């Protein structure tokens, strides 16, 4: 005799079809959301642009300074963390930065940056760029403790006076924001004979940035 078999209940065809359809919709929605997230993340880019990059070397000493305007032209916050001159990194302690968007107006950002001379006392302060004396000491009300360079690009005209504060680290810039930086080039990178020669200045925010060819001027 054949063994007796028990009848087993099975999921109906209609219910099975519904489960497959619901699973397909959930899976498809997840794929679309994930793909959209990847697209949005990939579409956001880090980018910076520089303008007015300048270098100066004293005609009778090895004191060198530089200046640059930097703007975040990307979609993400960036931190400007590297300035290199002839492959030599300028330490943060030699940066003087103004990133106040009121003072670093479009007019100031697009200005031709100037050199106001250097302090020559034969002491440890030798080579510090002088404050612009064409305007009042407006920056003392901003950074009363000192450690800044005051620069004015139109001799008490309509442009705001820049208050370039001594830096302690990378400078963060939100999308669209601008900054102006003056920097003391490390000793030994240039000599007076380098005036008039072309060299490179590299400014980076992480991996974003590029070298710029600059002719070394004489203040």
Backbone as a chain_set.jsonl record, in Angstrom:
{"seq": "XXXXXXXXXXXXXXXXXXXXXXXXXXXXXXXXXXXXXXXXXXXXXXXXXXXXXXXXXXXXXXXXXXXXXXXXXXXXXXXXXXXXXXXXXXXXXXXXXXXXXXXXXXXXXXXXXXXXXXXXXXXXXXXXXXXXXXXXXXXXXXXXXXXXXXXXXXXXXXXXXXXXXXXXXXXXXXXXXXXXXXXXXXXXXXXXXXXXXXXXXXXXXXXXXXXXXXXXXXX", "coords": {"N": [[0.848, -1.194, 0.0], [0.391, 2.249, -0.638], [2.003, 4.939, 1.166], [0.203, 7.068, 3.338], [-0.493, 10.402, 2.54], [-0.285, 13.777, 3.771], [-2.332, 16.617, 3.257], [-1.027, 19.758, 2.244], [-1.11, 23.194, 2.991], [-0.864, 25.904, 0.714], [0.541, 29.057, -0.405], [-1.609, 31.278, -1.988], [-1.912, 31.952, -5.5], [-2.542, 34.593, -6.144], [-1.834, 36.024, -3.809], [0.901, 35.539, -3.768], [1.704, 36.874, -6.096], [1.142, 39.527, -5.363], [2.95, 39.91, -3.276], [5.382, 39.763, -4.671], [5.127, 41.997, -6.343], [5.003, 44.125, -4.48], [7.529, 43.849, -3.281], [9.136, 44.383, -5.482], [8.526, 47.081, -5.975], [9.433, 48.326, -3.607], [12.192, 47.676, -3.71], [12.878, 48.913, -6.129], [12.374, 51.611, -5.51], [14.31, 52.045, -3.538], [16.655, 51.759, -5.036], [16.426, 53.957, -6.773], [16.484, 56.125, -4.968], [19.048, 55.778, -3.842], [20.631, 56.047, -6.139], [20.032, 58.703, -6.838], [21.089, 60.026, -4.631], [23.819, 59.45, -4.926], [24.286, 60.807, -7.326], [23.776, 63.484, -6.625], [25.769, 63.861, -4.703], [28.053, 63.461, -6.267], [27.765, 65.569, -8.006], [28.361, 67.832, -6.555], [31.128, 69.879, -6.173], [34.516, 70.588, -5.252], [36.239, 73.584, -5.554], [38.564, 76.182, -6.222], [39.497, 79.552, -6.999], [42.074, 81.784, -7.989], [43.337, 85.135, -7.868], [45.207, 88.032, -8.845], [47.703, 87.212, -7.865], [50.77, 87.86, -6.368], [54.278, 88.61, -6.021], [57.063, 89.849, -4.193], [60.435, 90.968, -3.838], [62.902, 92.337, -1.765], [65.211, 94.817, -2.856], [67.699, 95.038, -1.707], [67.9, 93.13, 0.229], [67.13, 89.79, 1.453], [64.414, 89.637, 1.846], [61.159, 88.646, 1.327], [57.844, 88.897, 0.099], [54.418, 87.932, -0.501], [51.17, 87.991, -2.117], [47.671, 87.269, -2.49], [44.425, 86.795, -3.92], [41.737, 84.727, -3.068], [39.088, 82.609, -3.953], [36.23, 80.664, -3.204], [34.945, 78.722, -5.542], [33.405, 76.524, -5.832], [30.918, 74.052, -4.814], [31.013, 73.216, -2.248], [32.106, 73.554, 1.178], [35.437, 74.639, 1.672], [38.838, 74.326, 2.817], [41.463, 76.39, 2.781], [44.675, 75.442, 2.736], [47.325, 75.322, 1.977], [50.121, 77.096, 0.847], [52.549, 77.391, -1.48], [55.767, 78.35, -2.542], [57.939, 78.25, -5.104], [58.079, 75.543, -4.559], [58.482, 75.496, -1.838], [56.911, 75.378, 1.271], [54.848, 77.801, 2.734], [54.649, 78.658, 6.077], [51.783, 78.599, 8.316], [51.971, 80.563, 10.24], [53.072, 82.654, 8.921], [51.151, 83.691, 7.35], [48.789, 86.266, 6.616], [45.536, 87.068, 6.92], [42.443, 88.202, 5.57], [39.144, 87.499, 5.677], [36.704, 88.578, 5.917], [33.612, 89.195, 4.576], [32.487, 91.645, 4.082], [34.563, 93.54, 4.185], [36.321, 92.33, 2.356], [35.352, 93.014, -0.289], [33.92, 92.809, -3.634], [35.231, 94.725, -5.193], [37.599, 95.201, -3.685], [38.647, 92.627, -3.747], [39.276, 92.311, -6.413], [41.274, 94.086, -6.765], [44.529, 95.53, -7.497], [47.035, 94.221, -5.721], [49.076, 95.733, -3.216], [52.381, 96.67, -2.061], [53.569, 97.728, 0.959], [55.993, 98.328, 2.062], [58.638, 97.278, 4.339], [59.42, 96.54, 7.776], [62.486, 97.415, 9.116], [64.562, 96.742, 11.378], [66.599, 95.273, 12.313], [66.115, 93.42, 14.212], [64.185, 90.641, 15.587], [61.818, 91.312, 14.404], [62.377, 92.154, 11.95], [61.629, 92.633, 8.582], [58.865, 92.475, 8.676], [55.837, 93.273, 7.137], [54.755, 96.617, 6.659], [52.045, 98.488, 8.106], [49.495, 100.107, 6.212], [49.791, 103.481, 5.963], [48.169, 105.375, 4.891], [45.635, 105.558, 5.743], [43.53, 105.82, 8.684], [44.159, 104.016, 11.763], [42.273, 101.752, 11.414], [42.024, 99.061, 11.839], [42.694, 98.431, 14.429], [40.463, 98.485, 15.972], [39.255, 96.219, 15.321], [41.027, 94.071, 15.664], [42.278, 94.33, 18.374], [44.346, 93.301, 19.834], [46.516, 93.228, 18.224], [48.837, 91.844, 15.778], [48.209, 91.98, 13.039], [47.952, 93.102, 9.596], [47.385, 96.124, 8.059], [45.781, 97.146, 5.158], [45.125, 99.283, 2.437], [43.56, 99.903, -0.613], [42.926, 102.115, -2.145], [43.787, 104.544, -1.151], [42.363, 105.873, 1.141], [39.917, 106.034, -0.117], [36.759, 104.894, -1.428], [36.88, 102.18, -0.989], [36.88, 99.534, 1.391], [39.059, 99.253, 4.237], [41.425, 96.71, 4.505], [41.862, 94.276, 7.04], [44.195, 92.295, 7.852], [44.591, 89.466, 9.494], [46.959, 87.721, 11.512], [47.536, 84.349, 10.793], [46.589, 81.117, 12.153], [46.157, 78.647, 11.207], [44.535, 76.503, 8.699], [42.321, 78.206, 6.387], [38.926, 78.448, 6.312], [36.441, 78.494, 3.763], [33.234, 79.216, 2.706], [31.006, 78.242, -0.023], [31.356, 80.532, -2.662], [32.547, 82.494, -1.072], [35.187, 84.891, -0.346], [38.696, 85.61, 0.115], [41.577, 87.506, 1.137], [45.018, 87.171, 1.188], [48.139, 87.935, 2.601], [51.518, 86.997, 2.59], [54.545, 86.043, 4.17], [57.367, 85.082, 2.559], [59.433, 82.27, 3.099], [62.777, 82.744, 4.305], [65.576, 82.689, 2.113], [64.406, 81.574, -0.11], [64.156, 83.444, -2.141], [66.41, 85.814, -3.658], [67.752, 89.146, -4.052], [68.536, 89.189, -6.75], [66.628, 87.723, -8.025], [64.52, 89.316, -8.735], [62.253, 90.178, -11.227], [62.275, 87.746, -12.443], [60.491, 84.758, -13.464], [58.36, 82.681, -11.553], [56.755, 80.049, -9.622], [53.672, 79.94, -7.834], [51.829, 78.041, -5.688], [48.623, 77.37, -4.638], [46.486, 75.699, -2.493], [43.485, 73.972, -1.548], [43.11, 71.396, 0.235], [43.164, 68.899, -2.114], [42.508, 70.522, -4.13], [43.286, 73.034, -6.41], [45.959, 74.883, -8.053], [49.15, 75.509, -9.641], [50.419, 78.849, -10.158], [51.906, 80.987, -12.46], [54.179, 83.519, -11.736], [55.624, 86.756, -11.955], [58.38, 87.903, -10.268], [58.351, 90.787, -8.385], [59.646, 94.102, -7.533], [59.426, 95.953, -4.661]], "CA": [[0.0, 0.0, 0.0], [1.121, 3.524, -0.658], [1.856, 5.673, 2.425], [-0.819, 8.111, 3.286], [0.093, 11.747, 2.518], [-1.133, 14.851, 4.305], [-2.501, 17.771, 2.38], [-0.327, 20.955, 2.736], [-1.667, 24.459, 2.515], [0.103, 26.707, -0.043], [0.156, 30.452, -0.625], [-2.364, 31.394, -3.233], [-1.222, 32.616, -6.616], [-2.8, 36.04, -6.056], [-1.01, 36.574, -2.737], [2.297, 35.484, -4.214], [1.9, 37.963, -7.073], [1.152, 40.797, -4.631], [4.232, 40.004, -2.555], [6.431, 40.052, -5.665], [4.948, 43.376, -6.802], [5.403, 45.031, -3.4], [8.983, 43.754, -3.145], [9.734, 45.061, -6.639], [8.381, 48.529, -5.784], [10.35, 48.737, -2.533], [13.555, 47.575, -4.218], [13.068, 49.946, -7.146], [12.448, 52.908, -4.836], [15.618, 52.118, -2.891], [17.678, 51.973, -6.068], [16.289, 55.331, -7.266], [16.965, 57.034, -3.918], [20.496, 55.61, -3.744], [21.217, 56.628, -7.34], [19.9, 60.151, -6.744], [22.059, 60.476, -3.626], [25.145, 59.397, -5.548], [24.363, 61.853, -8.345], [23.887, 64.762, -5.951], [27.094, 63.922, -4.089], [29.038, 63.609, -7.324], [27.601, 66.858, -8.674], [28.985, 68.854, -5.737], [32.554, 69.867, -6.435], [35.388, 71.531, -4.565], [37.006, 74.353, -6.524], [38.976, 77.515, -5.819], [40.103, 80.369, -8.047], [42.95, 82.814, -7.443], [43.528, 86.315, -8.709], [46.13, 89.026, -8.326], [48.834, 86.611, -7.148], [51.932, 88.748, -6.503], [55.483, 88.34, -5.226], [58.026, 90.937, -4.171], [61.679, 90.728, -3.1], [63.617, 93.586, -1.522], [66.357, 94.971, -3.755], [68.967, 94.971, -0.983], [67.839, 92.084, 1.245], [66.436, 88.575, 1.016], [63.063, 89.674, 2.411], [60.195, 88.448, 0.257], [56.429, 88.815, 0.467], [53.481, 87.626, -1.579], [49.765, 88.28, -1.834], [46.759, 86.589, -3.42], [42.999, 86.725, -3.636], [41.285, 83.333, -3.237], [37.626, 82.513, -3.882], [35.647, 79.321, -3.304], [34.053, 78.702, -6.704], [32.722, 75.236, -5.869], [29.635, 73.887, -4.141], [31.243, 72.689, -0.905], [33.05, 74.282, 2.009], [36.823, 74.217, 1.498], [39.814, 74.915, 3.735], [42.724, 76.726, 2.116], [45.646, 74.935, 3.708], [48.704, 75.245, 1.466], [50.72, 78.064, -0.073], [53.924, 77.0, -1.774], [56.509, 79.221, -3.45], [59.094, 77.476, -5.582], [58.057, 74.254, -3.898], [58.654, 75.655, -0.393], [55.643, 75.676, 1.923], [54.816, 78.964, 3.629], [53.961, 78.243, 7.316], [50.587, 79.371, 8.644], [52.353, 81.724, 11.052], [53.501, 83.721, 8.013], [49.976, 84.139, 6.6], [47.938, 87.314, 7.178], [44.314, 86.796, 6.158], [41.153, 88.854, 5.815], [38.059, 86.774, 5.005], [35.441, 89.255, 6.204], [33.031, 89.406, 3.254], [32.197, 93.07, 3.897], [35.821, 94.2, 3.822], [36.825, 91.726, 1.109], [34.305, 93.24, -1.288], [34.334, 92.462, -5.0], [36.218, 95.724, -5.623], [38.867, 94.923, -3.022], [39.144, 91.337, -4.208], [39.788, 92.458, -7.777], [42.276, 95.153, -6.777], [45.941, 95.183, -7.65], [47.562, 94.24, -4.366], [50.263, 96.577, -3.134], [53.418, 96.399, -1.066], [53.675, 98.985, 1.7], [57.294, 98.426, 2.702], [58.876, 96.358, 5.455], [60.107, 97.05, 8.956], [63.897, 97.038, 9.085], [65.139, 97.177, 12.651], [67.714, 94.414, 12.671], [65.7, 92.532, 15.288], [63.357, 89.532, 15.126], [60.696, 91.845, 13.642], [62.883, 92.566, 10.642], [60.943, 92.035, 7.442], [57.416, 92.502, 8.814], [55.252, 94.282, 6.269], [54.228, 97.755, 7.394], [50.657, 98.865, 7.924], [49.259, 101.209, 5.284], [49.612, 104.701, 6.752], [47.325, 106.329, 4.173], [44.34, 105.591, 6.424], [43.645, 105.711, 10.13], [44.361, 102.636, 12.218], [40.931, 101.179, 11.528], [42.056, 97.647, 12.205], [42.879, 98.228, 15.855], [39.157, 98.266, 16.582], [38.854, 94.859, 14.951], [41.973, 93.165, 16.312], [42.971, 95.222, 19.301], [45.543, 92.651, 20.375], [47.601, 93.304, 17.246], [49.011, 90.67, 14.927], [47.512, 92.159, 11.773], [48.486, 94.063, 8.635], [46.319, 96.973, 7.523], [46.037, 97.507, 3.774], [44.072, 100.036, 1.753], [43.926, 99.866, -2.028], [42.587, 103.335, -2.899], [44.198, 105.736, -0.409], [41.242, 106.486, 1.861], [38.756, 106.19, -0.997], [35.522, 104.209, -1.036], [37.124, 100.777, -0.657], [37.106, 99.26, 2.803], [40.424, 98.898, 4.628], [41.58, 95.306, 4.873], [42.521, 93.959, 8.3], [44.713, 90.949, 7.596], [45.002, 88.932, 10.786], [47.926, 86.627, 11.48], [46.829, 83.069, 10.779], [47.061, 80.029, 13.012], [45.823, 77.365, 10.584], [43.805, 76.601, 7.436], [41.237, 79.181, 6.336], [37.709, 77.874, 5.729], [35.643, 79.364, 2.904], [31.983, 78.665, 2.192], [30.845, 78.497, -1.461], [31.198, 81.931, -3.052], [33.263, 83.429, -0.218], [36.491, 85.366, -0.811], [39.686, 86.012, 1.115], [42.842, 88.064, 0.655], [46.097, 86.744, 2.067], [49.519, 88.362, 2.409], [52.336, 85.971, 3.23], [56.008, 86.227, 4.183], [58.052, 83.941, 1.951], [60.571, 81.861, 3.934], [64.096, 83.245, 3.92], [66.386, 81.805, 1.282], [63.716, 81.184, -1.345], [64.509, 84.452, -3.14], [67.469, 86.785, -3.435], [67.474, 90.324, -4.875], [68.756, 88.919, -8.17], [65.442, 87.061, -8.579], [63.548, 90.296, -9.192], [62.035, 90.142, -12.677], [62.206, 86.369, -12.937], [59.194, 84.078, -13.324], [58.378, 81.546, -10.649], [55.421, 79.495, -9.423], [53.012, 79.98, -6.531], [50.771, 77.026, -5.663], [47.68, 77.548, -3.534], [45.611, 74.535, -2.487], [42.536, 73.636, -0.492], [43.15, 69.947, 0.076], [43.736, 68.553, -3.42], [41.991, 71.475, -5.104], [44.158, 74.178, -6.626], [46.895, 74.736, -9.168], [50.225, 76.504, -9.625], [50.273, 80.059, -10.954], [53.2, 81.576, -12.81], [54.221, 84.91, -11.263], [56.889, 87.465, -12.109], [58.789, 88.499, -8.986], [58.499, 92.235, -8.48], [60.471, 94.811, -6.573], [58.526, 96.946, -4.066]], "C": [[0.888, 1.25, 0.0], [0.941, 4.233, 0.669], [0.875, 6.815, 2.276], [-0.126, 9.482, 3.373], [-0.885, 12.746, 3.082], [-1.212, 16.003, 3.32], [-1.808, 18.986, 3.024], [-0.976, 22.205, 2.147], [-0.57, 25.273, 1.826], [-0.406, 28.13, -0.182], [-0.535, 30.553, -1.968], [-1.574, 32.159, -4.277], [-1.386, 34.123, -6.534], [-1.922, 36.678, -4.997], [0.462, 36.586, -3.11], [2.606, 36.624, -5.173], [1.99, 39.31, -6.382], [2.461, 40.997, -3.885], [5.354, 40.374, -3.507], [6.352, 41.502, -6.117], [5.408, 44.371, -5.746], [6.918, 45.035, -3.234], [9.683, 44.493, -4.273], [9.676, 46.568, -6.479], [9.348, 49.041, -4.733], [11.786, 48.738, -3.014], [13.834, 48.672, -5.238], [13.198, 51.331, -6.537], [13.809, 53.1, -4.171], [16.726, 52.402, -3.882], [17.644, 53.411, -6.562], [16.84, 56.329, -6.249], [18.483, 56.974, -3.808], [21.193, 56.253, -4.943], [21.157, 58.143, -7.323], [20.903, 60.722, -5.765], [23.466, 60.496, -4.198], [25.317, 60.521, -6.555], [24.56, 63.216, -7.689], [25.252, 64.935, -5.323], [28.164, 64.156, -5.143], [28.97, 64.958, -7.999], [28.23, 67.987, -7.874], [30.502, 68.751, -5.875], [33.27, 70.889, -5.566], [36.218, 72.25, -5.622], [37.359, 75.713, -5.935], [39.574, 78.226, -7.026], [40.949, 81.444, -7.371], [43.038, 83.983, -8.406], [44.536, 87.241, -8.034], [47.334, 88.47, -7.591], [50.097, 87.424, -7.438], [53.065, 88.284, -5.605], [56.401, 89.548, -5.312], [59.271, 90.504, -3.398], [62.406, 92.06, -2.976], [64.882, 93.642, -2.38], [67.694, 94.828, -3.034], [68.985, 93.912, 0.112], [67.115, 90.872, 0.679], [65.021, 88.486, 1.593], [62.046, 89.624, 1.267], [58.783, 88.313, 0.821], [55.602, 88.449, -0.751], [52.067, 87.975, -1.162], [48.911, 87.552, -2.868], [45.32, 86.771, -2.953], [42.529, 85.312, -3.955], [39.777, 83.302, -3.049], [37.194, 81.06, -4.015], [34.618, 79.345, -4.425], [33.293, 77.385, -6.827], [31.415, 75.256, -5.106], [29.787, 73.437, -2.693], [32.207, 73.593, -0.147], [34.457, 73.733, 1.784], [37.679, 74.891, 2.563], [41.115, 75.134, 2.979], [43.843, 76.401, 3.095], [47.09, 74.911, 3.221], [49.014, 76.427, 0.562], [52.17, 77.652, -0.242], [54.525, 77.965, -2.783], [57.792, 78.508, -3.828], [59.202, 76.139, -4.854], [58.259, 74.304, -2.391], [57.34, 76.079, 0.232], [55.783, 76.867, 2.859], [54.051, 78.562, 4.895], [52.775, 79.149, 7.615], [50.928, 80.637, 9.425], [52.825, 82.898, 10.212], [52.37, 84.183, 7.099], [49.294, 85.269, 7.366], [46.684, 87.363, 6.303], [43.178, 87.725, 6.568], [40.112, 88.11, 4.99], [36.702, 87.359, 5.371], [34.822, 89.687, 4.874], [32.608, 90.846, 3.009], [33.461, 93.807, 3.475], [36.394, 93.64, 2.522], [35.691, 91.801, 0.075], [34.813, 92.817, -2.659], [35.396, 93.43, -5.496], [37.58, 95.469, -4.991], [39.49, 93.633, -3.534], [39.809, 91.452, -5.575], [40.863, 93.537, -7.89], [43.664, 94.61, -7.118], [46.581, 95.324, -6.268], [48.883, 95.001, -4.312], [51.194, 96.134, -2.013], [53.698, 97.714, -0.362], [55.009, 99.139, 2.427], [57.414, 97.474, 3.874], [59.643, 97.047, 6.576], [61.542, 96.533, 8.952], [64.568, 97.576, 10.343], [66.35, 96.348, 13.053], [67.383, 93.467, 13.807], [64.838, 91.418, 14.704], [62.161, 90.014, 14.318], [61.116, 92.282, 12.245], [62.128, 91.857, 9.525], [59.442, 91.988, 7.565], [56.851, 93.599, 7.926], [54.585, 95.371, 7.093], [52.741, 97.939, 7.129], [50.572, 100.048, 6.968], [48.953, 102.456, 6.105], [48.739, 105.734, 6.05], [45.941, 106.443, 4.801], [44.575, 105.539, 7.928], [43.792, 104.25, 10.519], [43.021, 101.958, 12.476], [40.95, 99.763, 12.066], [42.24, 97.421, 13.699], [41.551, 98.009, 16.573], [38.638, 96.87, 16.277], [39.727, 93.843, 15.675], [42.854, 93.99, 17.25], [44.257, 94.624, 19.83], [46.723, 92.715, 19.42], [47.689, 92.046, 16.41], [48.265, 90.779, 13.624], [48.305, 93.106, 10.874], [47.295, 94.821, 8.056], [46.694, 97.397, 6.113], [44.838, 98.242, 3.197], [44.487, 100.207, 0.296], [43.543, 101.124, -2.812], [42.812, 104.602, -2.074], [43.017, 106.493, 0.184], [40.042, 106.777, 0.962], [37.566, 105.398, -0.487], [35.742, 102.755, -0.651], [37.416, 100.613, 0.828], [38.576, 98.916, 3.053], [40.469, 97.436, 5.032], [42.334, 95.186, 6.192], [42.962, 92.499, 8.221], [45.31, 90.402, 8.884], [45.976, 87.772, 10.612], [47.217, 85.298, 11.662], [47.435, 82.079, 11.76], [46.791, 78.661, 12.394], [45.08, 77.575, 9.276], [42.639, 77.586, 7.527], [40.043, 78.58, 5.612], [36.966, 78.924, 4.921], [34.386, 78.623, 2.467], [31.874, 78.949, 0.704], [30.581, 79.977, -1.733], [31.994, 82.916, -2.226], [34.665, 83.714, -0.748], [37.413, 85.626, 0.379], [40.87, 86.645, 0.404], [43.9, 87.659, 1.669], [47.407, 87.385, 1.636], [50.384, 87.355, 3.158], [53.819, 86.29, 3.089], [56.641, 84.957, 3.64], [59.247, 83.555, 2.825], [61.901, 82.384, 3.401], [64.842, 82.2, 3.097], [65.721, 81.372, -0.011], [64.083, 82.146, -2.472], [65.7, 85.275, -2.676], [67.158, 87.988, -4.32], [67.624, 90.076, -6.369], [67.542, 88.271, -8.826], [64.372, 88.035, -9.047], [63.458, 90.286, -10.71], [61.949, 88.743, -13.25], [60.815, 85.79, -12.706], [59.351, 82.881, -12.402], [56.949, 81.081, -10.428], [54.965, 79.66, -7.979], [51.851, 78.998, -6.597], [49.916, 77.231, -4.412], [46.663, 76.422, -3.619], [44.65, 74.564, -1.308], [42.365, 72.129, -0.587], [43.859, 69.61, -1.226], [43.298, 69.52, -4.509], [42.913, 72.68, -5.206], [45.101, 73.905, -7.773], [47.999, 75.776, -9.033], [49.881, 77.696, -10.517], [51.662, 80.623, -11.226], [53.164, 83.076, -12.479], [55.596, 85.488, -11.548], [57.209, 88.176, -10.796], [59.042, 89.981, -9.186], [59.427, 92.783, -7.428], [59.623, 95.925, -5.983], [59.044, 98.37, -4.203]], "O": [[1.979, 1.271, 0.569], [-0.136, 4.162, 1.261], [0.752, 7.431, 1.217], [0.749, 9.673, 4.218], [-2.101, 12.63, 2.929], [-0.239, 16.309, 2.631], [-1.979, 19.224, 4.219], [-1.336, 22.252, 0.97], [0.555, 25.318, 2.323], [-1.605, 28.39, -0.092], [-0.088, 29.975, -2.96], [-0.669, 32.927, -3.949], [-0.444, 34.858, -6.831], [-1.331, 37.734, -5.226], [1.182, 37.536, -2.8], [3.653, 37.263, -5.07], [2.81, 40.148, -6.757], [3.015, 42.096, -3.856], [6.192, 41.215, -3.18], [7.377, 42.168, -6.261], [6.108, 45.336, -6.052], [7.525, 46.093, -3.066], [10.701, 45.151, -4.056], [10.636, 47.268, -6.798], [10.007, 50.062, -4.931], [12.525, 49.689, -2.761], [14.899, 49.29, -5.216], [14.02, 52.135, -6.977], [14.39, 54.184, -4.231], [17.63, 53.191, -3.606], [18.692, 54.028, -6.753], [17.564, 57.258, -6.606], [19.136, 58.011, -3.694], [22.215, 56.921, -4.79], [22.106, 58.808, -7.738], [21.503, 61.767, -6.017], [24.219, 61.446, -3.981], [26.386, 61.126, -6.63], [25.396, 64.008, -8.123], [25.84, 66.015, -5.391], [29.077, 64.955, -4.94], [29.974, 65.453, -8.51], [28.601, 69.009, -8.451], [31.083, 67.678, -5.714], [32.704, 71.918, -5.195], [36.828, 71.613, -6.482], [36.551, 76.322, -5.234], [40.088, 77.594, -7.948], [40.587, 81.953, -6.31], [42.838, 83.831, -9.611], [44.692, 87.231, -6.813], [47.935, 89.17, -6.776], [50.451, 87.649, -8.595], [52.845, 87.653, -4.572], [56.51, 90.19, -6.356], [59.173, 89.762, -2.42], [62.517, 92.816, -3.942], [65.538, 92.623, -2.598], [68.71, 94.533, -3.663], [69.966, 93.798, 0.847], [66.561, 90.914, -0.42], [64.496, 87.393, 1.802], [62.073, 90.455, 0.359], [58.562, 87.704, 1.868], [56.033, 88.633, -1.89], [51.801, 88.226, 0.013], [49.366, 87.258, -3.974], [45.041, 86.884, -1.759], [42.883, 84.76, -4.997], [39.247, 83.892, -2.107], [37.728, 80.317, -4.838], [33.541, 79.922, -4.274], [32.609, 77.157, -7.825], [30.871, 76.315, -4.79], [28.791, 73.292, -1.985], [33.015, 74.302, -0.745], [34.654, 72.52, 1.714], [37.285, 75.905, 3.139], [41.785, 74.179, 2.586], [43.945, 77.014, 4.158], [47.986, 74.523, 3.97], [48.267, 76.725, -0.37], [52.925, 77.574, 0.728], [53.875, 78.349, -3.756], [58.625, 78.204, -2.974], [60.303, 75.668, -4.57], [58.215, 73.267, -1.73], [56.716, 77.037, -0.226], [56.708, 76.936, 3.669], [52.893, 78.156, 4.79], [52.757, 80.316, 7.223], [50.257, 81.66, 9.287], [52.966, 84.011, 10.719], [52.594, 84.971, 6.181], [49.223, 85.248, 8.595], [46.753, 87.659, 5.11], [42.976, 88.0, 7.751], [40.181, 88.087, 3.761], [35.669, 86.722, 5.163], [35.43, 90.454, 4.127], [32.392, 91.24, 1.863], [33.444, 94.597, 2.531], [36.894, 94.391, 1.685], [35.157, 90.782, -0.364], [35.992, 92.504, -2.824], [36.356, 93.017, -6.146], [38.602, 95.513, -5.676], [40.702, 93.55, -3.732], [40.791, 90.764, -5.854], [41.308, 93.86, -8.991], [43.928, 93.41, -7.038], [46.655, 96.424, -5.719], [49.698, 94.927, -5.231], [50.833, 95.337, -1.147], [54.029, 98.707, -1.009], [55.141, 99.986, 3.31], [56.418, 96.928, 4.348], [60.401, 97.993, 6.359], [61.771, 95.333, 8.798], [65.071, 98.699, 10.373], [67.044, 96.676, 14.016], [68.268, 92.781, 14.319], [64.76, 91.259, 13.486], [61.541, 89.219, 13.612], [60.287, 92.73, 11.454], [62.005, 90.632, 9.525], [58.777, 91.507, 6.648], [57.331, 94.732, 7.957], [53.931, 95.092, 8.098], [52.241, 97.588, 6.06], [51.471, 100.887, 6.924], [47.976, 102.49, 6.854], [48.58, 106.848, 6.548], [45.162, 107.323, 4.435], [45.68, 105.249, 8.386], [43.577, 103.355, 9.702], [42.683, 101.634, 13.614], [39.983, 99.32, 12.686], [41.969, 96.325, 14.19], [41.514, 97.419, 17.653], [37.691, 96.399, 16.907], [39.223, 92.869, 16.234], [44.008, 94.296, 16.95], [45.164, 95.353, 20.233], [47.825, 92.296, 19.776], [46.736, 91.27, 16.337], [47.734, 89.782, 13.135], [49.205, 93.812, 11.328], [46.317, 94.216, 7.618], [47.775, 97.938, 5.883], [43.688, 97.872, 3.437], [45.615, 100.604, 0.002], [43.802, 101.202, -4.013], [42.125, 105.606, -2.264], [42.714, 107.615, -0.224], [39.244, 107.668, 1.255], [37.377, 105.244, 0.719], [34.863, 102.149, -0.037], [38.1, 101.433, 1.441], [39.249, 98.357, 2.186], [39.638, 96.978, 5.816], [43.312, 95.894, 6.434], [42.181, 91.588, 8.494], [46.389, 90.815, 9.312], [45.844, 86.956, 9.699], [46.4, 85.136, 12.568], [48.601, 82.173, 12.144], [47.144, 77.634, 12.974], [44.998, 78.702, 8.787], [42.049, 77.777, 8.59], [40.135, 78.241, 4.432], [36.866, 80.083, 5.323], [34.47, 77.524, 1.919], [32.585, 79.82, 0.201], [29.706, 80.591, -1.122], [32.119, 84.075, -2.621], [35.251, 82.918, -1.482], [36.955, 85.835, 1.503], [41.138, 86.367, -0.765], [43.693, 87.792, 2.875], [47.749, 87.381, 0.453], [50.017, 86.91, 4.246], [54.282, 86.74, 2.041], [56.465, 83.879, 4.206], [60.0, 84.431, 3.249], [62.113, 82.455, 2.19], [64.751, 80.999, 3.351], [66.386, 80.862, -0.913], [64.295, 81.729, -3.611], [65.964, 85.413, -1.482], [66.369, 87.863, -5.256], [66.917, 90.685, -7.171], [67.432, 88.267, -10.052], [63.408, 87.623, -9.694], [64.475, 90.375, -11.398], [61.591, 88.568, -14.415], [60.061, 86.271, -11.86], [60.346, 82.159, -12.462], [56.02, 81.661, -10.991], [55.749, 79.538, -7.038], [50.987, 79.112, -7.467], [50.42, 77.261, -3.29], [46.051, 76.202, -4.664], [44.948, 75.094, -0.238], [41.573, 71.637, -1.39], [45.014, 69.985, -1.427], [43.668, 69.363, -5.672], [43.277, 73.276, -4.192], [45.06, 72.842, -8.391], [47.81, 76.807, -8.386], [49.15, 77.566, -11.499], [52.491, 80.72, -10.321], [52.251, 83.796, -12.883], [56.609, 84.804, -11.404], [56.403, 88.953, -10.284], [59.837, 90.384, -10.036], [59.928, 92.066, -6.562], [59.137, 96.774, -6.73], [58.391, 99.311, -3.75]]}, "num_chains": 1, "name": "protein.A"}
